[in-house]
Amino acid sequence: MFSSLLIANRGEIAVRIVRACRELGIRSVAVYSDADARAPHVREADDAVHIGPAPSAESYLRGEKIIAAAKRAGAEAIHPGYGFLSEREWFARLVRDEGLIFVGPPPEAIAAMGSKTAARQLAIGAGVPVVPGTTSALTDATEAERIAEQFGYPVLLKAAAGGGGKGMRVVRERGELAGALDAARREAKNAFGDDAVYVEKYIVGPRHVEIQVLGDQHGHMLSLGERECSVQRRHQKMIEEAPSVAVSPELRREMGETAVRAALAAGYVNAGTCEFLLDQEGRYYFLEMNTRLQVEHPVTELVTGIDLVQWQLRIAAGERLPFTQEEIEPRGWAIECRITSEDPANGFLPSTGRIEYLHIPTGPGVRWDGGVETGSEVGLHYDPMLAKLIVWAPDRERAVARMHRALLELTVHGIETSRDFHLRVMEDEEFRRGAIEIQWLERRLPSIVGTRPPDAGVQVAAIAAALLAHRDRTGRASMPQNGSSSNGGTATAQTDRAPAARDAWKQAARREAVGDR
Ligand code: MV4
């Protein structure tokens, strides 16, 4: 095992990796931008190196600065976390060429899965089911129309260089195809600098189910089961769980074997994830492979008992995986909620400011993977995900109840967060039945964010606003008593009044509401 690791990331995932290092006796080296000088990941690590200004393009995305920091601090290996440099083939190559260990797959495997059309071809070659469609880029609309006729509308246009939903266009009928192709090309060119677009049959109402794989450098590849990730909004996952209500033990074995085949075909090593669509008939289709540790890895850790980050480090050091596939069986249920600095009541608008107070849930079966604390400044330079709240329980029903309880314990003052949104989802009847698919959240969102009674502070503010509005309209500061004149100018708290006076307020409000002055 190497003795020192540099973590090329920030926030909760950097803290997570520091924890794995500490348990393995590895010295951890954090990197940080100007904005993160006092961040928890910096304080928790054994050493830290400043790498530049707040914008990630000048700090966390600068491969050469990260390498220089590793050398300066005497780190032998680099863990990229997720996002930032984690899926950049050139970075994995640079790390290797500089004589350091990249904790992740070989650059060749990142490249093999980086192009979506190449990944499809590779999957087909390995006998992995993919959605019916083309494996090479479309040349023109006529070709697209011909192919679309073959498997029928609706079809989906996708960017070859894409992923994450950019450059995607649903086409419902022939007449829309040419226009949609132009639009998809433009979007793909803008987002990826590559306007290659291909076409697939559009699968209606599927779930997003992904399989975690873990492979060592000696050709031993394992599936660690599925994660259900259908609760997402605009391609941002909000809630993940393991296992999935839609996956039977037989389907799990089959999808697991399929994911292992895809990974081996790519020459994959270390932790990776194969994404699938699972349709309403139980058919599954390989979409793409994420060649990194994922945000939602903890739910897999909790149901398998396998520490994925520790094994990433041990695999990178050349160790062999000591498990057989038969020994891996999910036990119980795990759910993760992403706690973000977004305001669900305001279209998930990013919220910024100082976290004035943070109370972290604890108790049986609760895990908090966080990167902030009381006093942290939340700005706009980085991803809004502050932390992940993860629970484990013996079954799904109890996991949902436990998550609800943990969310009630969570208190964040100073910024808006996704906490109340998650509470509402845990209370949602469809979610509780597991009746979710990729469009579920967006369809359900109005009822999830729209019906919660406002908290006491908001109610007080609403009452005050109503009183002020009343004064502005009538010139009176308070309501008449049974239609008589005001009490002289000060609004008195309603609880100070006699029942008869309260009735007068109600009557006045009703008269005003129906326009009867
Ligand atoms: C699809 C699809 C339906 N049919 N492909 C979205 C991002 C990219 N990873 C692939 N995506 C999809 N591909 C076919 N043929 C629906 C989606 C999709 C989706 C997939 C996973 C999770 C959330 C999603 C939300 C909207 C669309």
Boltz pocket constraint, residues with backbone or C-beta under 6 A from the ligand:
constraints:
  - pocket:
      binder: B
      contacts: [[A, 131], [A, 156], [A, 163], [A, 164], [A, 165], [A, 200], [A, 201], [A, 202], [A, 203], [A, 204], [A, 208], [A, 229], [A, 230], [A, 232], [A, 235], [A, 276], [A, 277], [A, 287], [A, 288], [A, 438], [A, 439]]
      max_distance: 6.0
